[in-house]
């Protein structure tokens, strides 16, 4: 074994490696402690040491990049063995929380069974370093007990330098799980019996045909003349053949004679001299497609075209050749064509308990759906679904065809179509000053900003609070403190804010900081950029400490939309630049609070020039009308009609969105939705997926804040495919 002792930055060891910006930032400060290989050069092991956590999927990604870019011409395998020197915030329990997905990713390569065991397990820590793992009591779980415990102990010990003891406990399988398994088993048995019966019939038919062939073999002609119908073997052209077929994806160039099967996609004919016609048709076997060309006498043409037509399933034997005219690979010199049954398999829904799709687009959704509504509805019905919701983007043109299909069903058929729309919602009711009590603009305001570990007020933690006090339009005081979140700060947040675990570990927790901050605020009005985000964190932490929140808050983003209408974006740095305010340390709480305070002071002066001196007049000034609705951001929302009143109200909203509020897209103001809410179910839509991706990518904090705010004020019900994770579930139900 050869070992090259190193202690260099990762990209000094691999200087030519090309990686994305995000991955480069993740590995930039990582040290390579050792590179090992053997004399045969069949593998390379790279030992890393990192001061921040790197998830296993990113390690695998880097392994693949090293392999493909640096060792693509060899069979050498690349393995990265990482170790971490992390802050004291990474307790054994926090490691399990932060690294859980990586455990699953690694176990998936090691053993899918163990991965599923851990994914469905419950765990808790006792005495800080004793991991109690509760598994479902099965023979497999008992057999894998030692392997699972050994894996977790090794990772904690070798990778995190944090020894733990793993204790495995068992729980009985739940009744619902057993019931589901019984249903699944019964369904599989029925499927096997059905397949056996079909196979039995096929064998009997084959045996019968075989006996008939023996009787007629002496009289069988070598060449089958044209006939108006296929013979007993399905032969419709040429000589009889029984060759095995190959898939078209395996055809590479001129391979000589081949036999394949497929479906005719298109057909064309071209008459030529000597009373002949070229028949050209494209055939696909769903792995690839090839063109077949035949020269046919005109008197034979009607009989051939009677069977060789679009949609027909054929078995063809011919010669592969490069066409001299178009240079494409084609089938010429066709020796035989047989008609065969449809060999495609229709997809089936094998779930014992059928779903109901509440979010479905047809071809009426521009640039989104491509299917006919009748095909979608028929598929849902054939799969045994009880209903399906049609929710095109902003339109309802698919409803008549969907209704026509339902009318063709039996009267006692319970299948239903749920009529709905995925609308473009605009919040035209959001006040600039939330919970205002008529306070004067010249009163006391606390302009503040938070830095947090993420975007969920319930799941994530505050790590810094910065605030300045404004009285009579003048900054008079300030407040700044770190907060110990009790959990590790994600690497991406550290990159964004420059706040590390070491900077917050000696600070008090939010239990001590929050009362101190509230004392600084007193009766002042809170002001923030994207106030719903920052105020949401403060309010949630007040609830944790049994403090009833009753804040008045002003959003400088909403003010900027009113007072600076020419701006296309309203991020803090954009607004600051438009007002000539310098911003030195973006994404640090106290600095952002200072900038926001200067922005707010200038806004107060602008409002005074408009004879606006209190928050009540400010809200009246910001009341939205048609032109404002056309400029505000939109959010996707699912609206479903649950009865005839709802259907009429749905049509009314769609009509207004096109005729009154249309601006690049049909907009539904929240005020109109509230007015015509009867008979409607309102739920989340595609925007939930956008929020989920934004949370994963840690990008566009203003966009995320607006989406979170959207779910918060709408009080959404979790409908359709809008729930992607715990964060979204909590956001959507947090008002209930």
LINKA-V328315 format. One record per pair of residues at least 12 apart in sequence whose ideal C-beta (glycine too) atoms are under 10 Angstrom apart, sorted by the first residue. I is the first residue (numbers start at 1). J is the second residue. If there is no record, write none. Layout:
i: {I;I}
j: {J;J}
//
This chain:
i: {1;1;1;1;1;2;2;2;2;2;2;3;3;3;3;3;3;4;4;4;4;4;4;5;5;5;5;6;6;6;6;6;6;6;7;7;7;7;7;8;8;8;8;9;9;9;9;9;9;10;10;10;10;10;10;10;10;10;10;10;10;10;10;11;11;11;11;11;11;12;12;13;13;13;13;13;13;14;14;14;14;14;14;14;14;14;16;16;17;17;17;17;17;18;18;19;19;19;19;19;20;20;22;22;22;22;22;22;23;23;23;23;23;25;25;25;26;26;26;26;26;26;26;26;26;26;26;26;27;27;27;27;27;27;27;28;29;29;29;30;30;30;30;30;30;30;30;30;31;31;31;31;31;31;32;32;32;32;32;33;33;33;33;33;33;34;34;34;34;34;35;36;36;37;40;41;41;41;41;42;42;42;42;43;43;43;43;43;44;44;44;44;44;44;44;44;44;44;44;45;45;45;45;45;46;46;46;46;46;46;46;46;46;47;47;47;47;47;48;48;48;48;48;48;49;49;49;49;50;50;50;50;50;50;51;51;51;51;51;51;51;52;52;52;52;52;52;52;52;52;52;52;52;52;53;53;53;53;53;53;53;53;53;53;53;53;54;54;54;54;54;54;55;55;55;55;55;55;56;56;56;56;56;56;56;56;56;56;56;56;56;56;57;57;57;57;57;58;58;58;58;59;59;59;59;59;59;59;60;60;60;60;60;62;62;62;63;63;63;63;64;65;66;66;66;67;81;81;82;82;83;83;83;83;84;84;84;84;84;85;85;86;86;86;86;86;86;87;87;87;87;87;87;87;87;88;88;88;88;89;89;89;89;89;89;89;89;89;89;89;90;90;90;90;90;91;91;91;91;91;91;91;92;92;92;92;92;92;92;92;92;92;92;93;93;93;93;93;93;93;93;94;94;94;94;95;95;95;95;95;95;95;95;96;96;96;96;96;96;96;96;97;97;97;98;98;98;99;99;99;99;100;100;100;101;102;102;103;103;103;103;103;103;104;104;104;106;106;107;107;107;107;110;110;111;111;111;111;113;113;113;113;113;113;113;114;114;114;114;114;114;115;116;116;116;117;117;117;117;117;117;117;117;117;117;117;118;118;118;118;118;118;120;120;120;120;120;121;121;121;121;121;121;121;121;121;122;122;122;122;122;123;123;123;123;124;125;126;126;127;128;128;129;129;129;129;129;130;130;130;130;131;131;131;131;131;131;131;131;131;132;132;132;132;132;133;133;133;133;133;133;133;133;133;134;134;134;134;134;135;135;135;135;135;136;136;136;136;136;136;137;137;137;137;137;138;138;138;141;141;141;142;142;144;145;145;145;146;146;148;148;149;149;149;149;149;150;151;152;152;152;153;153;179;179;180;180;180;181;182;183;183;183;184;184;184;185;186;187;187;187;188;191;191;209;209;212;212;213;213;213;216;220;220;221;221;222;222;223;223;223;223;224;224;224;224;224;224;224;225;225;225;226;226;226;226;226;226;226;226;227;227;227;228;228;228;228;229;229;229;229;230;230;230;230;230;230;231;231;233;233;234;234;234;234;234;234;234;234;234;235;235;235;235;235;236;236;236;236;236;236;236;236;236;236;236;237;237;237;237;237;237;237;237;237;237;237;237;237;237;237;237;238;238;238;238;238;238;238;238;238;239;239;239;240;240;240;240;241;241;241;241;241;241;241;241;241;242;242;242;242;242;243;243;243;243;243;243;243;243;244;245;245;245;245;245;245;245;245;245;245;245;246;246;246;246;246;246;247;247;247;247;247;247;247;248;248;248;248;248;248;248;248;248;248;248;248;248;249;249;249;249;249;250;250;251;251;251;251;251;251;252;252;253;253;253;254;254;254;254;254;255;255;255;255;256;256;256;257;257;257;257;257;257;257;258;258;258;258;258;258;258;259;259;259;259;259;259;259;260;260;260;260;260;260;260;260;260;260;260;260;260;261;261;261;261;261;261;261;261;261;262;262;262;262;262;262;262;262;262;262;262;262;262;262;262;262;262;262;263;263;263;263;263;263;263;263;263;263;263;263;263;263;263;264;264;264;264;264;264;264;264;264;264;264;264;264;264;265;265;265;265;265;265;265;265;266;266;266;266;266;266;266;266;267;267;267;267;267;267;267;267;267;267;267;268;268;268;268;268;269;269;269;269;269;269;270;271;271;272;272;274;274;274;275;275;275;275;276;276;276;276;276;276;277;277;277;277;277;277;277;277;277;278;278;278;278;279;279;279;279;279;279;279;279;279;279;279;280;280;280;280;280;281;281;281;281;281;281;281;281;281;281;282;282;283;283;283;283;283;283;285;285;285;286;286;290;290;290;290;290;290;290;291;291;291;291;291;291;291;292;292;292;292;292;292;292;292;292;293;293;293;293;293;293;293;293;293;294;294;294;294;294;294;294;294;295;295;295;296;296;304;307;307;307;308;308;311;312;312;312;312;313;313;313;313;313;313;313;314;314;314;314;315;315;315;315;315;315;316;316;316;316;316;316;316;317;317;317;317;317;317;317;318;318;318;318;318;318;318;318;319;319;319;319;319;320;320;321;346;346;346;347;347;347;348;348;348;349;349;349;349;349;349;350;351;351;351;354;354;354;354;354;354;355;355;355;355;355;356;356;356;356;356;356;356;356;356;357;357;357;357;357;357;357;357;357;357;357;358;358;358;358;358;358;358;358;358;358;358;358;358;358;358;359;359;359;359;359;359;359;359;359;359;359;359;359;359;359;359;359;359;360;360;360;360;360;360;360;360;360;360;360;360;360;360;360;361;361;361;361;361;361;361;361;361;362;362;362;362;362;362;362;362;362;362;362;362;363;363;363;363;363;364;364;364;364;364;364;364;364;364;364;365;365;365;365;365;365;365;365;365;365;366;366;366;366;367;368;368;368;368;369;369;369;369;369;372;372;372;372;373;373;373;373;373;373;373;373;373;373;373;373;373;374;374;374;374;374;374;374;375;375;376;376;376;376;376;376;376;377;377;377;377;377;377;377;377;377;377;377;378;378;378;380;380;381;381;381;381;381;381;381;382;384;385;385;386;386;386;387;387;387;387;387;388;388;388;388;388;389;389;389;389;389;389;389;389;389;389;389;389;389;389;390;390;390;390;390;390;390;390;390;391;391;391;391;391;391;391;391;391;391;391;391;391;391;391;391;392;392;392;392;393;393;393;393;393;393;393;393;393;394;394;394;394;394;394;394;394;394;394;394;394;394;394;395;395;395;395;395;395;395;396;396;396;396;396;396;396;396;396;398;398;399;399;399;399;399;399;399;399;402;402;402;403;403;405;418;418;418;418;419;419;419;419;419;419;419;419;420;420;420;420;420;420;420;420;420;420;420;420;420;420;421;421;421;421;421;421;421;421;421;421;421;421;421;422;422;422;422;422;422;422;422;423;423;423;423;423;423;423;423;423;423;423;423;423;423;423;423;423;424;424;424;424;424;424;424;424;424;424;424;424;424;424;424;425;425;425;425;425;425;425;425;425;425;425;425;425;425;425;425;425;425;425;425;426;426;426;426;426;426;426;426;426;426;426;426;426;426;426;426;426;426;426;427;427;427;427;427;427;427;427;427;427;427;427;427;427;427;428;428;428;428;428;428;428;428;428;428;428;428;428;428;428;429;429;429;429;429;429;429;429;430;430;430;430;430;430;430;430;430;430;430;431;431;431;431;431;431;431;431;431;431;432;432;432;432;432;432;432;432;432;432;432;432;432;432;432;432;432;433;433;433;433;433;433;433;433;433;433;433;433;433;433;433;433;434;434;434;434;434;434;434;434;434;434;434;434;434;434;435;435;435;435;435;435;435;435;435;436;436;436;436;436;436;436;436;436;436;437;437;437;437;437;437;437;438;438;438;438;438;438;439;439;439;439;439;439;439;439;439;440;440;440;440;440;440;441;441;441;441;441;441;441;441;441;441;441;441;441;441;441;441;442;442;442;442;442;442;442;442;442;443;443;443;443;443;443;443;443;443;444;444;444;444;444;444;444;444;444;444;444;445;445;445;445;445;445;445;445;445;445;445;445;445;445;445;445;445;445;445;446;446;446;446;446;446;446;446;446;446;446;446;446;446;446;446;446;446;446;446;446;447;447;447;447;447;447;447;447;447;447;447;447;447;447;447;447;447;447;447;447;447;447;447;447;447;448;448;448;448;448;448;448;448;448;448;448;448;448;448;448;448;448;448;448;448;448;448;448;448;448;448;449;449;449;449;449;449;449;449;449;449;449;449;449;449;449;449;449;449;449;449;449;449;449;450;450;450;450;450;450;450;450;450;450;450;450;450;450;450;450;450;451;451;451;451;451;451;451;451;451;451;451;451;451;451;451;451;451;451;451;452;452;452;452;452;452;452;452;452;452;453;453;453;453;453;453;453;453;453;453;454;454;454;454;454;454;454;454;455;455;455;455;455;455;455;455;455;455;455;455;455;455;456;456;456;456;456;456;456;456;456;456;456;456;457;457;457;457;457;457;457;457;457;457;457;457;457;457;457;458;458;458;458;458;458;458;458;458;458;458;459;459;459;459;459;459;460;460;460;460;460;460;460;460;461;461;461;461;461;461;461;461;461;461;461;462;462;462;462;462;462;462;462;462;462;462;462;462;462;462;462;463;463;463;463;463;463;463;463;463;463;463;463;463;463;463;463;463;464;464;464;464;464;464;464;464;464;464;464;464;464;464;464;465;465;465;465;465;465;465;465;465;465;465;465;465;465;465;465;465;466;466;466;466;466;466;466;466;466;466;466;466;467;467;467;467;467;467;467;467;467;467;467;467;467;467;467;467;468;468;468;468;468;468;468;468;468;468;469;469;469;469;469;470;470;470;470;470;470;470;470;470;471;472;473;473;473;473;473;473;474;475;475;475;475;475;477;478;478;478;478;478;479;479;479;479;479;479;479;479;480;480;480;480;480;480;481;481;481;481;481;481;481;481;481;481;482;482;482;482;482;482;482;482;482;483;483;483;483;483;483;483;483;483;483;483;483;484;484;484;484;484;484;484;484;484;484;484;484;485;485;485;485;485;485;486;486;486;486;486;487;488;489;489;489;489;490;491;492;492;492;493;493;495;495;496;496;496;496;496;497;497;497;497;497;497;498;498;498;499;499;499;510;510;510;510;510;511;511;511;513;514;514;514;514;514;514;515;515;515;517;517;518;518;518;518;518;518;521;521;523;524;524;525;525;525;525;525;526;526;526;526;526;526;527;527;527;527;527;527;527;527;527;527;527;527;528;528;528;528;528;528;528;528;528;529;529;529;529;529;529;529;529;529;529;529;529;529;529;529;529;529;529;529;530;530;530;530;530;530;530;530;530;530;530;530;530;530;530;531;531;531;531;531;531;531;531;531;531;532;532;532;532;532;532;532;532;532;532;532;533;533;533;533;533;533;533;533;533;533;534;534;534;534;534;534;534;535;535;535;535;535;535;536;536;536;536;536;536;536;536;538;538;539;539;539;540;540;552;554;554;554;554;554;555;555;556;556;556;556;556;556;556;556;556;557;557;557;557;557;557;557;557;558;558;558;558;559;559;559;559;559;559;559;559;559;560;560;560;560;560;560;560;561;561;561;561;561;561;561;562;562;562;562;562;562;562;562;562;563;563;563;563;563;563;563;563;563;563;564;564;564;564;564;565;565;566;569;570;570;570;571;571;571;571;571;572;572;572;572;572;572;572;572;573;573;573;573;574;575;575;575;575;575;576;576;576;576;576;576;578;579;579;579;579;579;579;579;580;580;581;581;581;581;581;581;581;581;582;582;583;583;587;603;604;607;624;624;624;625;626;626;626;626;626;627;627;628;629;629;629;629;629;629;629;629;629;629;630;630;630;630;630;630;630;631;631;632;632;632;633;633;633;633;634;634;634;634;634;634;634;634;635;635;635;635;635;635;635;635;635;635;635;635;635;636;636;636;636;636;636;636;636;636;636;637;637;637;637;637;637;637;637;637;637;637;637;637;637;638;638;638;638;638;638;638;638;638;638;638;638;638;638;639;639;639;639;639;639;639;639;639;639;639;639;640;640;640;640;640;640;640;640;641;641;641;642;642;642;642;643;643;643;644;645;645;645;645;646;646;646;646;646;646;647;647;648;648;648;649;649;649;649;649;649;649;649;650;650;650;651;652;652;652;653;653;653;653;653;653;653;653;653;654;654;656;656;656;656;656;657;657;660;670;670;670;673;681;681;682;682;682;682;682;683;683;683;683;683;683;683;683;683;684;684;684;684;684;684;684;684;684;684;684;684;684;684;684;685;685;685;685;685;686;686;686;687;687;687;687;687;687;688;688;688;688;688;688;688;688;688;688;688;688;688;688;688;689;689;689;689;690;690;690;691;691;691;691;691;691;691;691;691;691;691;691;691;692;692;692;692;692;692;692;693;694;694;695;695;695;695;695;695;696;696;707;707;708;708;708;708;709;710;711;711;711;711;711;711;711;712;712;712;712;713;714;714;715;715;715;715;715;716;716;716;716;716;716;717;717;717;718;718;719}
j: {36;37;38;39;45;35;36;37;38;39;41;34;35;36;37;45;47;32;34;35;36;37;44;33;34;35;36;31;32;33;34;35;46;47;31;32;33;34;49;31;32;33;35;27;28;29;30;31;32;24;26;27;28;29;30;31;32;46;48;49;50;62;80;24;27;28;29;30;32;31;32;30;31;32;35;46;48;27;32;35;46;62;65;66;69;70;69;70;62;65;66;69;70;65;69;61;62;65;66;69;61;65;58;492;495;697;698;699;54;58;61;62;65;491;492;495;50;52;53;54;55;58;59;61;62;491;492;495;48;50;54;58;59;62;80;495;50;51;52;48;49;50;51;52;54;62;80;82;47;48;49;50;51;85;46;47;48;49;80;46;47;48;49;81;83;46;47;48;49;81;47;79;81;76;76;71;74;75;76;74;75;76;77;75;76;77;78;79;63;66;67;70;71;74;76;77;78;79;80;77;78;79;80;81;59;62;63;66;78;79;80;81;82;79;80;81;82;83;62;80;81;82;83;84;82;83;84;85;82;83;84;85;86;491;84;85;86;87;491;500;501;84;85;86;87;488;489;490;491;492;494;495;500;501;82;84;86;90;95;98;99;102;160;488;490;491;80;82;84;99;102;491;98;99;101;102;105;491;80;82;99;101;102;103;104;105;106;107;108;109;155;159;101;102;104;105;106;80;82;102;105;79;80;81;82;102;105;106;80;102;105;106;109;78;80;82;77;78;79;80;78;78;78;79;80;79;158;159;158;159;158;159;160;161;99;159;160;161;162;160;161;98;160;161;162;488;501;488;489;500;501;502;503;504;505;488;501;502;505;484;485;486;487;488;489;500;501;502;504;505;160;162;487;488;501;125;128;129;162;486;487;488;125;128;129;130;131;156;160;162;163;164;165;123;124;125;128;129;131;164;487;125;486;487;488;125;155;156;159;160;162;164;488;123;124;125;131;133;152;156;164;123;487;488;487;488;490;155;156;159;160;118;119;123;119;155;159;115;118;119;151;152;155;116;118;119;151;155;119;148;151;152;147;151;144;147;148;151;138;140;141;143;144;147;148;140;141;144;147;148;151;148;136;140;141;133;135;136;138;140;141;144;145;147;148;168;133;135;144;148;151;152;134;135;136;141;177;133;134;135;136;141;148;168;169;171;134;135;136;169;171;135;152;166;169;169;164;165;167;165;162;164;156;162;163;164;165;164;165;166;167;149;152;153;156;164;165;166;167;168;165;166;167;168;169;145;148;149;152;166;167;168;169;170;167;168;169;170;171;148;168;169;170;171;170;171;172;173;174;177;169;170;171;172;173;170;172;173;168;170;171;168;170;168;166;168;170;166;168;166;168;164;165;166;167;168;166;166;164;166;168;165;166;352;353;351;352;353;352;352;351;352;353;350;351;352;352;352;350;351;352;350;348;350;232;233;232;233;232;233;240;232;233;240;239;240;239;240;238;239;240;336;236;237;238;239;240;336;337;237;300;303;296;297;299;300;301;302;303;304;303;306;307;302;303;306;307;303;306;307;339;306;307;337;338;339;340;338;339;338;339;307;313;314;315;337;338;339;340;341;315;336;337;338;339;303;304;306;307;308;312;314;336;337;338;339;279;294;296;300;303;304;307;308;314;316;334;335;336;337;338;339;294;316;317;318;334;335;336;337;338;317;335;336;317;335;336;338;257;259;315;316;317;335;336;337;338;259;315;317;336;338;257;258;259;260;315;317;335;336;259;258;259;260;261;262;285;315;316;317;340;343;258;259;260;261;285;287;260;261;262;285;286;287;288;260;261;262;283;284;285;286;287;288;289;290;329;331;285;286;287;288;289;287;288;287;288;290;320;329;331;320;329;320;322;329;319;320;321;322;329;319;320;321;329;319;320;321;317;318;319;320;331;333;335;290;316;317;318;319;320;331;315;316;317;318;335;336;338;283;285;287;288;290;292;314;315;316;317;318;320;331;283;285;313;314;315;316;338;340;343;281;282;283;284;285;286;287;288;289;290;292;312;313;314;315;316;340;343;282;283;284;285;286;289;310;311;312;313;314;340;342;343;344;281;282;283;284;292;307;308;309;310;311;312;313;314;316;281;282;283;284;289;291;310;311;280;281;282;283;284;289;291;310;279;280;281;282;292;305;308;309;310;311;312;280;281;282;291;293;281;294;296;301;304;305;293;298;301;295;298;295;297;298;297;298;299;301;295;296;297;298;300;301;294;295;296;297;298;300;301;304;305;293;294;295;296;292;293;294;295;296;300;301;304;305;308;334;292;293;294;323;330;293;294;305;308;309;310;312;314;316;331;310;330;308;312;313;314;316;331;313;343;344;343;344;316;318;320;328;329;330;331;323;326;328;329;330;331;332;308;314;316;318;330;331;332;334;337;318;321;323;325;330;331;332;333;334;308;316;318;331;332;333;334;337;332;333;334;308;334;337;337;338;339;337;339;342;337;339;340;342;338;339;340;341;342;343;344;337;338;339;340;336;337;338;339;340;343;331;334;335;336;337;338;340;331;333;334;335;336;337;338;330;331;332;333;334;335;336;337;331;332;333;334;335;332;333;333;379;382;383;379;382;383;382;383;384;379;380;382;383;384;385;383;383;384;385;380;383;384;385;386;387;380;383;385;386;388;380;385;386;387;388;389;416;418;720;376;380;385;387;388;389;390;391;418;720;721;387;388;389;391;418;420;638;640;681;683;685;719;720;721;722;388;389;390;391;420;422;636;638;640;683;684;685;686;688;719;720;721;722;373;376;377;380;388;389;390;391;392;398;418;420;422;720;721;373;376;390;391;392;393;398;422;686;374;375;376;377;390;391;392;395;397;398;401;402;375;376;392;397;398;390;392;393;394;395;396;397;398;399;401;390;391;392;393;394;395;397;398;421;422;392;393;394;395;393;392;393;422;686;390;391;392;393;398;398;401;402;405;388;390;392;397;398;399;400;401;402;403;404;405;417;398;401;402;404;405;406;408;401;405;388;390;398;401;402;405;417;390;398;401;402;403;404;405;406;409;415;417;405;408;409;415;417;405;406;409;413;415;416;417;415;415;415;416;414;415;416;414;415;416;417;418;402;415;416;417;418;416;417;418;419;420;421;422;638;640;641;681;683;719;720;402;403;417;418;419;420;421;422;640;418;419;420;421;422;423;636;637;638;639;640;683;685;686;719;720;420;421;422;654;421;422;423;424;636;665;666;685;686;421;422;423;424;634;636;654;657;658;662;665;666;667;668;421;422;423;654;657;658;666;419;420;421;641;647;650;651;654;655;417;419;417;419;420;421;641;647;650;651;417;418;419;417;419;417;640;641;642;681;639;640;641;642;646;647;650;651;638;639;640;641;642;646;647;650;680;681;682;683;719;720;637;638;639;640;641;650;651;653;654;657;666;668;685;636;637;638;639;685;686;687;720;634;635;636;637;638;639;650;653;654;657;665;666;667;668;673;682;685;633;634;635;636;637;657;661;662;663;664;665;666;667;668;685;632;633;634;635;636;637;638;639;657;667;668;669;670;672;673;682;685;687;710;714;624;628;629;630;631;632;633;634;635;657;661;663;667;668;669;670;671;672;673;624;629;632;633;634;635;669;670;671;673;706;709;710;713;714;623;624;625;626;628;629;632;661;667;668;669;670;671;672;673;623;624;669;670;671;673;674;713;532;555;558;619;622;624;632;670;709;710;713;553;554;555;558;615;618;619;620;622;623;531;553;554;555;556;557;558;559;561;562;615;618;619;620;621;622;623;525;527;531;552;553;554;555;558;559;614;615;616;617;618;619;622;525;526;531;532;535;551;552;553;554;555;558;615;619;713;525;526;535;549;550;551;552;553;615;525;552;553;554;614;615;616;617;618;619;523;525;550;552;614;615;616;552;614;615;616;617;619;523;524;525;552;554;614;615;616;618;472;525;613;614;615;616;472;473;525;554;600;603;604;605;607;608;612;613;614;615;617;618;470;471;472;473;474;604;608;613;614;470;471;472;473;523;524;525;614;615;469;470;471;472;476;477;521;522;523;524;525;468;469;470;471;472;473;475;521;524;525;526;527;552;553;554;597;600;601;604;467;468;469;470;477;478;479;517;520;521;522;523;524;525;526;527;528;551;553;593;597;466;467;468;469;470;475;478;524;525;526;527;528;529;554;556;592;593;594;595;596;597;598;599;600;601;465;466;467;468;469;479;480;517;520;521;524;526;527;528;529;531;534;535;538;553;589;590;592;593;596;597;464;465;466;467;468;527;528;529;530;533;534;572;587;588;589;590;591;592;593;594;595;596;597;462;463;464;465;466;467;483;528;533;534;535;536;537;538;589;592;593;463;464;465;466;482;483;489;493;496;497;498;499;504;534;587;588;589;590;592;464;483;485;489;493;497;533;534;537;589;485;487;488;489;490;492;493;494;497;499;489;490;492;493;695;698;704;727;533;536;537;691;694;695;698;701;704;705;707;708;727;731;536;537;540;695;708;725;726;727;728;730;731;734;533;534;535;536;537;538;539;540;541;543;708;712;730;731;734;536;537;540;543;544;726;727;729;730;731;734;487;725;726;727;730;731;485;487;490;493;537;540;695;727;483;484;485;486;487;489;504;509;510;537;541;481;482;483;484;485;509;510;513;514;517;534;537;538;540;541;589;482;483;484;485;487;489;493;494;497;499;500;501;503;504;507;510;589;480;481;482;483;485;497;499;503;504;507;513;588;589;590;592;479;480;481;482;483;510;513;514;516;517;520;534;537;538;589;590;593;478;479;480;481;588;589;590;591;592;593;594;596;479;480;481;517;520;521;524;526;527;528;589;590;593;594;596;597;480;527;590;593;594;595;596;597;598;600;520;521;522;524;597;524;525;527;596;597;598;600;601;604;524;604;600;601;602;604;605;608;601;594;597;598;600;601;520;520;590;593;594;597;516;517;519;520;521;589;590;593;588;589;590;591;593;594;504;507;508;512;513;516;517;520;589;590;499;503;504;505;506;507;508;513;589;504;507;508;509;510;511;512;513;514;517;541;589;501;503;504;505;506;507;508;509;510;511;512;513;501;504;505;507;509;510;504;505;509;510;511;501;501;501;502;503;504;698;698;697;698;699;587;698;587;698;586;587;588;698;701;585;586;587;588;589;592;585;587;588;587;588;589;537;538;541;544;545;541;544;545;541;538;541;542;544;545;547;542;545;547;538;541;538;542;545;547;549;551;538;551;552;551;552;551;552;553;554;615;538;551;552;553;554;555;552;553;554;555;556;559;593;596;597;599;600;603;553;554;555;556;557;592;593;596;600;555;556;557;558;559;560;570;571;572;575;576;592;593;595;596;599;600;702;705;555;556;557;558;570;571;572;596;701;702;704;705;706;708;709;551;553;554;555;556;557;558;596;705;709;553;555;557;558;705;706;708;709;710;712;713;555;557;701;702;704;705;706;708;709;712;553;555;589;592;593;596;705;549;551;552;553;554;555;549;553;705;708;709;712;731;734;551;553;551;553;734;730;734;615;600;603;615;618;619;705;709;570;572;575;595;596;597;599;600;603;570;571;572;575;702;705;706;709;570;618;619;622;575;599;600;603;604;606;607;618;622;572;574;575;578;579;599;603;575;622;624;628;631;632;633;603;606;607;610;618;621;622;624;628;575;579;599;602;603;606;607;610;621;622;578;579;599;603;606;628;631;578;702;633;702;706;586;700;701;702;703;586;587;592;595;596;599;701;702;586;587;592;595;702;595;596;599;602;603;592;595;596;598;599;602;599;595;598;599;601;602;603;606;598;602;594;595;596;597;598;599;601;602;595;598;595;598;701;618;618;621;669;670;671;669;660;661;663;667;669;661;663;669;657;660;661;663;667;668;669;670;671;672;660;661;662;663;664;665;667;663;667;663;667;669;703;706;707;710;663;664;665;666;667;668;687;710;670;684;685;686;687;690;691;706;707;709;710;711;714;684;685;686;687;688;689;690;707;710;722;668;670;673;682;683;684;685;686;687;710;714;716;719;722;681;682;683;684;685;686;687;688;716;717;719;720;721;722;653;654;668;673;676;677;680;681;682;683;685;719;679;680;681;682;683;717;719;720;679;680;681;678;679;680;681;678;679;680;679;676;678;679;680;676;677;678;679;680;681;679;680;676;678;679;672;673;675;676;677;678;679;680;676;679;680;676;672;675;676;666;668;669;672;673;675;676;677;680;666;668;668;669;672;675;676;669;672;672;710;713;714;714;717;719;714;715;716;717;719;714;716;717;718;719;720;722;723;732;710;711;714;716;717;718;719;720;721;722;723;724;728;731;732;716;719;720;721;722;720;721;722;706;707;710;711;716;722;707;711;716;718;719;720;721;722;723;724;725;728;729;731;732;721;722;724;728;703;704;707;703;704;706;707;708;710;711;722;724;725;727;728;731;707;722;723;724;725;727;728;724;707;708;707;708;724;725;727;728;724;725;728;731;727;728;731;734;731;731;728;730;731;732;733;734;735;731;732;734;735;735;732;735;732;733;734;735;736;728;731;732;733;735;736;732;733;736;732;733;732}
//
